Amino acid sequence: MEKQETLDNHQDLITRFLSMTDDDVANPSPLLSDDEIVDNCTIAMIAGHDTTSVLLTFLIKLLSEHPHVYQTVLNEQEEIANRKGSLDEPLTWEDLAKMKYTWKVATETLRMNPPIFCSFRRVVQDFELGGYTIPKGWQVFWTAFMTHMDESIYPDPSTFNPARFDNQGAAPPYSFMAFGGGPRMCPGYEFARIETLTMVHYLVTRFQWKLSLEENLFGRAPLPFFHQGLPIQVKIKKPLHDDNDDVIM
């Protein structure tokens, strides 16, 4: 009954935006204009879907290109899967917490290929940078990619190396900016982590794949995309809890 009541009272995102009002109890006014509602819905769709799909696409490519990394991820995920009583038993929060190496791989993927590679910020007070004064109120442009490829922060930055995140505390503040930073850091960080780890778990434990193209360049418009897509050949793996010796093709 409680679950049914929750479903009956469910409101979608647009309905919630429309129902938001200010603190004037006697004469409440809409908190968001129509344009602001449209803008927020657009951001939610792009930030909640496109960014994670970009990450997973690059993960599939990089895991295929680095067999030793793939094997370590597979070992971590199979160890978790083998503790399950059946294939249908869902992942738990405890399972996700054990996927430490997998998240390092995802983090390194984001370092090299940040879906959102730039943003704008407004200067809150005057400051000096490289002999120049940046005045309060100016709008500044920063790029995550430039920071992520800085050799003084990440040695040999063009090399895919998840081990560089073994000690994340050693990196300077704001040196990993795939999710932004500070009070305006992406609010979907934890959701993206859960979504990515869950997807990788089922991907590596249930499928094998290989790239169909040896060379595949990508561009940005504005998010990264492969010019030829990412064609792969996929084979279904034998379930871990299946005692049958037959291989599923």
C-alpha positions as CSV (number, residue, x, y, z in Angstrom):
1,M,0.0,0.0,0.0
2,E,2.8,2.5,0.9
3,K,4.5,1.7,-2.4
4,Q,1.3,2.3,-4.4
5,E,0.7,5.6,-2.6
6,T,4.3,6.7,-3.5
7,L,3.6,5.8,-7.1
8,D,0.3,7.6,-7.1
9,N,1.9,10.8,-5.7
10,H,4.8,10.7,-8.1
11,Q,5.6,13.9,-9.9
12,D,7.9,14.2,-12.9
13,L,10.6,16.8,-13.2
14,I,8.6,19.4,-15.1
15,T,5.6,19.1,-12.7
16,R,8.0,19.7,-9.8
17,F,9.5,22.8,-11.5
18,L,6.0,24.2,-12.2
19,S,4.9,23.7,-8.6
20,M,8.0,25.5,-7.0
21,T,7.0,28.8,-5.5
22,D,8.6,31.5,-3.3
23,D,8.2,31.8,0.5
24,D,5.2,34.2,0.3
25,V,2.5,31.9,1.8
26,A,-0.4,34.5,1.2
27,N,0.4,35.1,-2.4
28,P,3.0,32.6,-3.7
29,S,4.7,33.3,-7.0
30,P,6.4,30.8,-9.4
31,L,10.0,30.4,-8.4
32,L,11.1,29.7,-12.0
33,S,10.2,31.3,-15.3
34,D,9.2,29.3,-18.3
35,D,12.6,29.9,-19.9
36,E,14.3,28.7,-16.6
37,I,12.2,25.5,-16.6
38,V,13.1,24.8,-20.2
39,D,16.8,25.4,-19.5
40,N,16.9,23.2,-16.4
41,C,15.1,20.3,-18.2
42,T,17.6,20.6,-21.0
43,I,20.5,20.5,-18.6
44,A,19.0,17.5,-16.8
45,M,18.6,15.5,-20.1
46,I,22.1,16.3,-21.3
47,A,23.9,15.9,-18.0
48,G,22.0,12.8,-17.0
49,H,22.4,10.9,-20.2
50,D,24.9,12.2,-22.8
51,T,27.8,12.5,-20.4
52,T,27.6,9.0,-18.9
53,S,27.1,7.5,-22.4
54,V,30.3,9.3,-23.6
55,L,32.2,7.9,-20.6
56,L,30.9,4.3,-21.2
57,T,31.7,4.5,-24.9
58,F,35.4,5.5,-24.2
59,L,35.6,2.8,-21.5
60,I,34.6,0.1,-24.0
61,K,37.3,1.3,-26.4
62,L,40.0,1.7,-23.8
63,L,39.3,-1.6,-22.1
64,S,39.6,-3.3,-25.5
65,E,42.9,-1.6,-26.2
66,H,44.4,-2.4,-22.8
67,P,43.9,-6.1,-22.0
68,H,45.8,-6.0,-18.7
69,V,43.4,-3.3,-17.4
70,Y,40.4,-5.2,-18.7
71,Q,41.6,-8.3,-17.0
72,T,42.0,-6.5,-13.6
73,V,38.5,-5.0,-14.0
74,L,37.1,-8.4,-14.9
75,N,38.7,-10.1,-11.9
76,E,37.3,-7.4,-9.6
77,Q,33.8,-7.8,-11.0
78,E,33.8,-11.6,-11.2
79,E,34.8,-11.7,-7.5
80,I,31.7,-9.7,-6.7
81,A,29.5,-11.7,-9.1
82,N,30.7,-15.0,-7.6
83,R,29.4,-14.0,-4.2
84,K,25.9,-13.7,-5.6
85,G,23.4,-16.6,-5.2
86,S,22.1,-16.2,-8.7
87,L,22.4,-14.1,-11.8
88,D,19.2,-12.2,-10.8
89,E,20.5,-11.1,-7.5
90,P,21.0,-7.3,-7.8
91,L,24.1,-5.3,-6.8
92,T,24.2,-3.7,-3.4
93,W,25.8,-0.5,-2.1
94,E,28.5,-2.8,-0.5
95,D,29.2,-4.3,-4.0
96,L,29.7,-0.8,-5.5
97,A,32.0,0.2,-2.7
98,K,34.3,-2.8,-3.6
99,M,34.7,-1.6,-7.2
100,K,37.7,0.6,-6.4
101,Y,39.9,-0.4,-9.4
102,T,36.9,-0.1,-11.8
103,W,36.3,3.5,-10.7
104,K,40.0,4.3,-11.1
105,V,39.7,3.1,-14.7
106,A,36.6,5.3,-15.2
107,T,38.3,8.2,-13.6
108,E,41.4,7.9,-15.8
109,T,39.0,7.7,-18.8
110,L,37.4,10.9,-17.7
111,R,40.8,12.5,-17.2
112,M,41.8,11.8,-20.8
113,N,38.3,12.3,-22.4
114,P,36.2,14.6,-20.2
115,P,32.7,14.8,-21.7
116,I,32.3,18.4,-20.4
117,F,35.7,19.8,-21.3
118,C,35.0,23.4,-20.4
119,S,32.8,25.8,-18.5
120,F,32.5,29.4,-17.4
121,R,32.8,31.1,-14.0
122,R,32.3,34.6,-12.8
123,V,35.2,36.1,-10.8
124,V,34.1,37.0,-7.2
125,Q,37.1,39.1,-6.3
126,D,40.2,40.6,-8.0
127,F,43.2,38.3,-8.3
128,E,46.6,38.2,-10.0
129,L,47.5,35.5,-12.6
130,G,50.7,35.5,-14.6
131,G,51.3,39.2,-14.0
132,Y,47.8,40.2,-15.0
133,T,45.0,41.5,-12.8
134,I,41.7,39.6,-13.4
135,P,39.0,42.0,-12.0
136,K,35.9,41.0,-10.0
137,G,32.9,40.5,-12.2
138,W,34.7,39.2,-15.2
139,Q,33.6,35.9,-16.8
140,V,36.4,33.4,-17.2
141,F,36.7,30.3,-19.3
142,W,38.4,27.1,-18.0
143,T,39.0,23.8,-19.7
144,A,39.2,20.5,-17.9
145,F,41.2,19.0,-20.7
146,M,44.1,21.5,-20.4
147,T,44.3,20.8,-16.6
148,H,44.1,17.0,-17.1
149,M,46.9,17.0,-19.7
150,D,49.3,19.2,-17.6
151,E,52.5,17.2,-17.2
152,S,53.3,18.9,-13.9
153,I,50.1,17.3,-12.5
154,Y,49.9,14.1,-14.4
155,P,53.2,12.8,-15.7
156,D,53.0,11.3,-19.2
157,P,49.4,12.6,-19.5
158,S,48.8,10.9,-22.9
159,T,49.3,7.4,-21.4
160,F,46.2,5.6,-20.1
161,N,47.2,4.7,-16.6
162,P,44.5,4.1,-14.0
163,A,47.2,3.5,-11.3
164,R,47.8,7.3,-11.2
165,F,44.7,7.5,-9.1
166,D,46.0,5.0,-6.5
167,N,46.6,8.0,-4.2
168,Q,44.1,10.7,-5.2
169,G,45.0,12.7,-2.1
170,A,48.4,13.5,-3.5
171,A,47.0,15.5,-6.4
172,P,46.6,19.3,-6.0
173,P,43.1,20.6,-5.4
174,Y,41.0,21.1,-8.5
175,S,43.4,19.1,-10.7
176,F,40.6,16.6,-11.7
177,M,37.8,18.6,-13.1
178,A,35.6,16.1,-15.0
179,F,32.8,17.0,-12.6
180,G,33.8,20.6,-11.9
181,G,34.7,21.6,-8.4
182,G,33.8,23.7,-5.4
183,P,30.2,24.5,-4.4
184,R,29.1,24.3,-8.1
185,M,30.5,20.8,-8.6
186,C,28.2,18.5,-10.7
187,P,25.3,17.4,-8.4
188,G,25.1,14.2,-10.5
189,Y,28.6,12.9,-9.5
190,E,27.4,10.1,-7.3
191,F,24.6,9.1,-9.7
192,A,27.2,8.9,-12.6
193,R,29.5,6.8,-10.4
194,I,26.7,4.3,-9.6
195,E,25.4,4.2,-13.1
196,T,28.9,3.6,-14.6
197,L,30.0,0.9,-12.1
198,T,26.7,-0.9,-12.5
199,M,27.0,-0.9,-16.3
200,V,30.6,-2.0,-16.3
201,H,29.8,-4.9,-13.9
202,Y,27.2,-6.4,-16.2
203,L,29.1,-5.6,-19.4
204,V,32.3,-7.4,-18.4
205,T,30.7,-10.3,-16.6
206,R,28.2,-11.1,-19.4
207,F,29.8,-10.0,-22.6
208,Q,33.1,-10.1,-24.5
209,W,33.8,-7.6,-27.3
210,K,36.4,-6.4,-29.7
211,L,36.7,-3.3,-31.8
212,S,35.8,-3.5,-35.4
213,L,38.1,-0.5,-36.4
214,E,41.8,-0.3,-35.7
215,E,41.7,3.5,-36.0
216,N,38.8,5.7,-35.1
217,L,39.1,9.4,-34.6
218,F,36.7,11.5,-32.6
219,G,35.7,15.1,-32.4
220,R,33.4,17.4,-30.3
221,A,30.0,18.9,-31.0
222,P,30.3,19.9,-28.2
223,L,30.5,16.5,-26.5
224,P,33.0,13.9,-27.8
225,F,31.8,11.6,-30.6
226,F,33.5,9.1,-32.8
227,H,33.3,10.0,-36.5
228,Q,32.5,6.4,-37.4
229,G,30.6,5.5,-34.3
230,L,32.2,2.8,-32.2
231,P,31.4,-0.5,-34.1
232,I,32.2,-3.6,-32.0
233,Q,31.8,-7.4,-32.2
234,V,30.0,-8.8,-29.2
235,K,29.8,-12.3,-27.8
236,I,27.6,-13.4,-24.9
237,K,29.7,-15.0,-22.2
238,K,28.8,-18.2,-20.4
239,P,27.0,-17.2,-17.1
240,L,29.3,-17.5,-14.0
241,H,26.7,-19.6,-12.1
242,D,26.0,-21.9,-15.1
243,D,27.5,-25.4,-14.8
244,N,26.7,-26.2,-18.4
245,D,29.9,-26.5,-20.5
246,D,28.2,-25.1,-23.6
247,V,29.5,-21.8,-24.8
248,I,26.9,-19.2,-25.8
249,M,27.8,-17.6,-29.1
